[in-house]
Amino acid sequence: MDWETLKEKLFSEMNSMKSKPFHYRMLLLTGGGIFVDGYNIIIISFGLAGIQEAFHPSAYLLGFIGLSVIIGNLIGALIAGYVVDKVGRKTIFILDLIFFVGFAILSGLVTNSYELLIARILVGLGIGLDYPIATSYLSEFSPVKPRGKYLVMNITFFNIAGIVATPVAYWLLGFGELVAWRYMLMSAAIPALIVLLARLGTPESPRWLLTKGRKEEARRVIEEVIGKPLDTDAVELLENTEITPEHSTYYKELLTKHTRDAIFIGVFYFLFAIAFLGTSIFGPEFESGLHLPGEISSMIFWSLFVVGDIICILSIDRIGRRSVTLIGWAGMSAMMLALILLPKSYYIGLELAFTLFAMFQGIGPGSTHMVYSPELFPTRIRATAEGWKQGVGRLGGVLTGVFFPAISLDDKLYIIFAASALGLIWSLALAKETKGKSLEEISEKAKIEEDKTSIKRTTERF
């Protein structure tokens, strides 16, 4: 019995089963970390004025403080992908939030701008560790048919965080800008601590355990998930098949054997990060420049983003990953073009285009990036691939944060339109369809493509 056939048979019941409370629990536990990330990134935009009043940093230092969580995410994700694939999902799933809670509290107690910058980078580092776990964990436990739905629901927690963070921030501003920002930053420790406690006792991924040759542990977790013992044939098959732990060179394997998919997902998320962070972090500035009401417009923006997520959740396992991705990019491009062309006095049209831009992000790339990264890569480098995607994408966010404060609103609109249009072209050229396939089927197809490429390269040499 070959290795790939063993995995396919061993996970067949997990792949074909209906959703159970266990799956929804895993969704809440992984989505909880993403909620904390969204809450942190969004709420600081409401506290920057208070930070300016408290410490009087330069404009660029203030900008870097606003971006500090994203910078930390970038570093944490690039490190975490390798670590999570090497040591497992479960350990980092707990440790990263312990790290986060401590620095979230500390960030509200700092005495100067530089201490705040460092504390916020470390907060971002903790959350950056979480993304590779969240996508790998959830995809490896989800049944095949609703897997896309689960992965989209996972990223929806980020946008729900926007709905929560906005009224919390405005309420805290009632205490005065000079102290409100401290309460805002420390408040993120509350949901993080709740998620941390709920994560205690989470099982290790059986797919990861099997790649390490830990057969009995993998068997026990599979039986826990399906709610009954494996049948005798499956147990005998597992016991009688010699398993050599899968070896990986992690980033080297990702970038040399899965080059096409690695480049696809990296550029895909880089372009999306520009569009997303340009309209979310700079949301208050957009609303002011477009003469839109601040708090109400922000709430509508994040609510429409969640509406887009819901549309994606209902359609991604029916019409496929590629189709909803293309619809999203096309809608984003159209709405940004409308913002460029509409007169600035046409407030209703501007508000409609601005909020529908959020909805199309939720329908398309804002959701499907969370589906593609775990589905395109095998278990041994799945977290590494997510870390790569997050790192490259967050670089787009950092560049956006560095350059956007120095350019006009019109220039911002042109850049976001260009990112959206390029995202559409890029996805038309390279986006694959992975709907309805088990992770093992996708991995096997990728392996065949790798072998063909390797043979072609060898032939070309001679």
Phi, psi and omega in degrees: 000122181280164187300313183293321179294321178300312181298318181299316181288321184293324183261009185299319181288321174299323181290324188261352184291161175278162180297140180232167177308327179303317182294320179291328176295316178297323177299315180295321182289321178283319179295332179300320178294323179290325175302314181299320178298310180300317180301316181294314183294321186279317189291332182293335179298334179275347183257357185297324179297320178293321177296320177299317181292325184283318189242348180052049178288163174294165182300320181288322178295319177298321178297319179291328175296318177297328181268355191302320179296321180292321176299315177298320176303314182303309181295312183298318182295317180296324178285315190295322182306312179296313183296316182296320177290332183276313186257350178112166184278319192298313186298310182291332180302329179267312188296324185295324181282330172300315178301314183296313184303315181299315183280336174296317178293316181298326183294338177272357184246007185290162183245355177204173186297321185288322174298319180296316179302313181295315181299319182288326175297320179291326172301312179297325178300317179299316179288325177300329176293335189280326186300312179300329178288313186303310183291318181295310181305305186294318181295325184282346176257343188280143170296160186295309188300312181265014185299318179299319179299315180297317183292326176289318178299329179299311181286341178299334179299331177297315184284329173297325177300325177296321178293322180284315186295325184298305179293327177298315181297315180294326177293316180293331177299340176295342177276356182104136184303328186295331179245341185301322182296328178295315179296322179301311184292319180288333182298336179295338180292335184293303178297328180296320180292322178298314180295318180303312181296322181291334182282344181300132179090006179291136181286158175285153178295125180293332178293318178294318180302319182292323178296337178265004178079013183268075190295313184294321177296318179298318179299315182297321180290319178301315180295326177295320182289314183280347174079020178196164178293149172296150179291161186302319181298318181294320180295314179297320179299316180295316183291326187268353180266125178285121182250119173263123180309133181293133179260139177222148172258014173057251185298325178297314178296316181303314189271346179253324181262341179234041188301312184300311182290325179295316179293318179303306186289328178294310180293319178307309184284331175300312180293319179295321181299322177298312182294316184290308183290331176298327182260346181262305178296321180264019178306309179303322179291320177301311183298321179293314181294328179267003180061042178257148180293127190303288188297316182295316181297319179297317179296318179295318180304307183289328177293319178292329175299315179294323175301317177299318177301316181297318177300318179294317179303319183284341188243339190296326179271359177257304184263350173102162183293315184297315184297312182292329176298312182294320177300317181297309180299318181296316178296319178300315180298317181295317182291323179290324176297321177298319178296328179288319189270332184291143175299142182293349177272352182271074190298319183296315179296320179294317179297317180297313181295319181297315182283326176291332173302317178298317181298317181291331172299317180293323179294319189251246191298332178296339178254315190287340176298331181283345179266316184297315188298319177282337184275335186276348189232149181289165185305320187294340178231017184298313179291324177301318180295319178295320177298318177300311181300313180297318181297311180295317181295315181295335174298320175299322177294319180295315179298321177300314181293329180286316188267332184298322180298338185265359183241164183285165177300318180299319178297321177300316181298318180296318181294317180294322175299315180298318179298319181293315180294318177295324176299320178296313180297316181299317182288324175301323183280323194235345184294132179262169174249121182241012182299136171075012181248142175289160178300327179291319178298316180297316180297319181294320178296318179297321180296319178298317179296321178298314181298319179297318179296318180296317179296317180299316181296318180297318180297318181295327180296324183264000000 
